[in-house]
């Protein structure tokens, strides 16, 4: 059974719904939340407990035609198919098939007890869900993921020359050819972005290293020869 439940403002913003007591409105929402994929709910007491409502609120929903109650005690949300429609592959038919067969479907999509001129709801197939997850999935299916194509050495060199990057094309190519074109634990997605990052890294490595014991600091303490020797001693400590 699908987990997501939706509500159309055509119902919840209608004058008839707004005029309901707040406890009846709360009960309506909880009955919807607990309904199966066809809008049936037989856990009425549970919904009443969650919404802090009473049997009077249930009666109001019945009288105002927001729910249909059957002799078995189960109810169905009258406007269920205005609120929710599900993809066929995500739809689980209701267990209340006897009650389901008693329903017709009006032109506006609302349930009604079977009457002449109303199409049997059992003949209607589930439609595409309006839930966000379904929308996102359809978008992903329609927009195919761009597949990474390994660049040639000439392509690398051409882009390096175009952007004047500080990268050796052969070194770059050999490195990623040897590791399956992986960047960390992921497959490379954009070789141009990776080239630009290599260039920035190479430039930073070529920046002159600071003179940790420069003349301006120790000119009165050490000679030039002593200063050079101390910098050599500190070289490995600071940079390796």
URPE-V653757 format. One record per residue. N is the residue number from 1. SS is DSSP state (A for helix, B for strand, O for the rest). PSI is psi in radians with two decimals (none if undefined). D_CENTER is the distance of its C-alpha to the mean C-alpha in whole Angstrom. Layout:
# URPE-V653757
<<N SS PSI D_CENTER> <N SS PSI D_CENTER>>
This chain:
# URPE-V653757
<<1 O 2.40 20> <2 O 2.60 16> <3 O -0.49 15> <4 O 2.37 13> <5 O 2.34 16> <6 O 2.84 17> <7 O 2.35 20> <8 O 2.41 21> <9 A -0.26 23> <10 A -0.50 26> <11 A -0.94 27> <12 A -0.27 26> <13 O 0.08 28> <14 O 2.69 31> <15 A -0.67 34> <16 A -0.67 35> <17 A -0.75 31> <18 A -0.52 32> <19 O -0.19 36> <20 O 2.64 35> <21 O 2.61 35> <22 A -0.58 32> <23 A -0.59 33> <24 A -0.67 33> <25 A -0.76 29> <26 A -0.71 28> <27 A -0.71 29> <28 A -0.79 28> <29 A -0.72 24> <30 A -0.59 25> <31 A -0.66 26> <32 A -0.78 23> <33 A -0.60 21> <34 O 0.06 23> <35 O 2.75 24> <36 O -3.00 24> <37 O -0.14 22> <38 O 0.06 25> <39 O 0.20 25> <40 B 2.52 28> <41 B 2.19 29> <42 O 0.18 32> <43 O 1.07 31> <44 A -0.78 32> <45 A -0.66 34> <46 A -0.76 31> <47 A -0.66 29> <48 A -0.66 32> <49 A -0.78 32> <50 A -0.60 29> <51 A -0.01 29> <52 O 0.72 33> <53 O 3.11 34> <54 O 3.10 38> <55 A -0.46 39> <56 A -0.67 40> <57 A -0.65 36> <58 A -0.75 36> <59 A -0.68 39> <60 A -0.76 38> <61 A -0.63 35> <62 A -0.79 37> <63 A -0.58 40> <64 O 0.12 37> <65 O 0.68 36> <66 O -0.37 32> <67 B 2.74 32> <68 B 2.23 35> <69 B 2.39 37> <70 O 2.88 38> <71 O -0.46 42> <72 O -0.22 40> <73 O -0.28 38> <74 O 2.62 34> <75 B 2.81 33> <76 B 2.48 30> <77 B 2.08 28> <78 O -0.72 30> <79 O 0.45 28> <80 A -0.77 25> <81 A -0.12 24> <82 A -0.63 24> <83 A -0.84 21> <84 O 2.32 19> <85 O 2.45 20> <86 O 2.59 18> <87 O 2.55 18> <88 A -0.62 21> <89 A -0.15 20> <90 A 0.04 18> <91 O 2.27 21> <92 O 2.04 23> <93 O 2.62 27> <94 O 2.67 28> <95 O -0.22 31> <96 O 1.14 33> <97 A -0.58 34> <98 A -0.80 38> <99 A -0.65 36> <100 A -0.66 34> <101 O -0.24 37> <102 O -0.11 38> <103 B 2.54 36> <104 B 3.02 36> <105 B 2.12 33> <106 O 2.94 34> <107 O -0.51 33> <108 O 0.00 31> <109 O -0.01 29> <110 O 2.62 30> <111 B 2.67 32> <112 B 2.70 36> <113 B 2.47 38> <114 O 2.32 40> <115 O 2.80 42> <116 O 2.36 44> <117 O -0.15 42> <118 O 2.32 38> <119 B 2.41 37> <120 B 2.20 36> <121 A -0.48 32> <122 A -0.30 32> <123 A -0.15 33> <124 O 2.24 30> <125 O 2.59 27> <126 O 2.57 23> <127 O -3.00 21> <128 O 2.34 18> <129 O 2.56 15> <130 O 0.08 14> <131 O 2.61 11> <132 A -0.68 8> <133 A -0.69 7> <134 A -0.69 10> <135 A -0.82 10> <136 A -0.69 7> <137 A -0.71 9> <138 A -0.68 12> <139 A -0.76 11> <140 A -0.63 11> <141 A -0.63 14> <142 A -0.59 16> <143 O 1.61 15> <144 O 2.45 17> <145 O 2.33 16> <146 O 2.22 19> <147 O 2.31 21> <148 O 2.30 23> <149 O 2.20 27> <150 O 2.24 30> <151 O 2.68 32> <152 O 2.92 36> <153 A -0.67 38> <154 A -0.67 39> <155 A -0.72 36> <156 A -0.83 35> <157 A -0.65 39> <158 A -0.74 38> <159 A -0.65 35> <160 A -0.75 37> <161 A -0.69 40> <162 A -0.77 38> <163 A 0.00 36> <164 O 0.92 39> <165 O 2.64 37> <166 O 1.19 39> <167 O 2.43 38> <168 O 2.07 40> <169 A -0.74 38> <170 A -0.71 40> <171 A -0.78 39> <172 A -0.83 35> <173 A -0.82 36> <174 A -0.66 38> <175 A -0.87 35> <176 A -0.43 32> <177 A -0.59 34> <178 A -0.42 35> <179 O 0.26 32> <180 O 0.41 30> <181 O 0.85 28> <182 B 2.43 26> <183 B 1.80 25> <184 O -2.15 25> <185 O 0.09 23> <186 B 2.67 21> <187 B 2.50 22> <188 O 2.42 23> <189 O -0.54 21> <190 O 1.80 23> <191 A -0.47 27> <192 A -0.74 28> <193 A -0.67 26> <194 A -0.67 27> <195 A -0.76 31> <196 A -0.65 30> <197 A -0.72 29> <198 A -0.72 32> <199 A -0.76 35> <200 A -0.69 34> <201 A -0.76 34> <202 A -0.68 38> <203 A -0.69 39> <204 A -0.59 38> <205 A -0.49 40> <206 O -0.05 43> <207 O 2.43 43> <208 O 2.38 47> <209 O 2.46 47> <210 O 2.55 48> <211 O 1.67 52> <212 O -0.46 51> <213 O 1.04 55> <214 O 2.80 56> <215 A -0.56 59> <216 A -0.32 58> <217 A -0.72 58> <218 A 0.37 60> <219 O -0.43 63> <220 O 0.03 66> <221 O -0.70 65> <222 O 2.67 65> <223 O 2.99 66> <224 A -0.69 64> <225 A -0.75 65> <226 A -0.67 64> <227 A -0.74 61> <228 A -0.68 60> <229 A -0.72 60> <230 A -0.68 58> <231 A -0.63 55> <232 A -0.69 55> <233 A -0.60 55> <234 A -0.19 52> <235 A -0.91 50> <236 A -0.63 49> <237 A -0.68 48> <238 A -0.52 46> <239 A -0.18 44> <240 O none 44>>
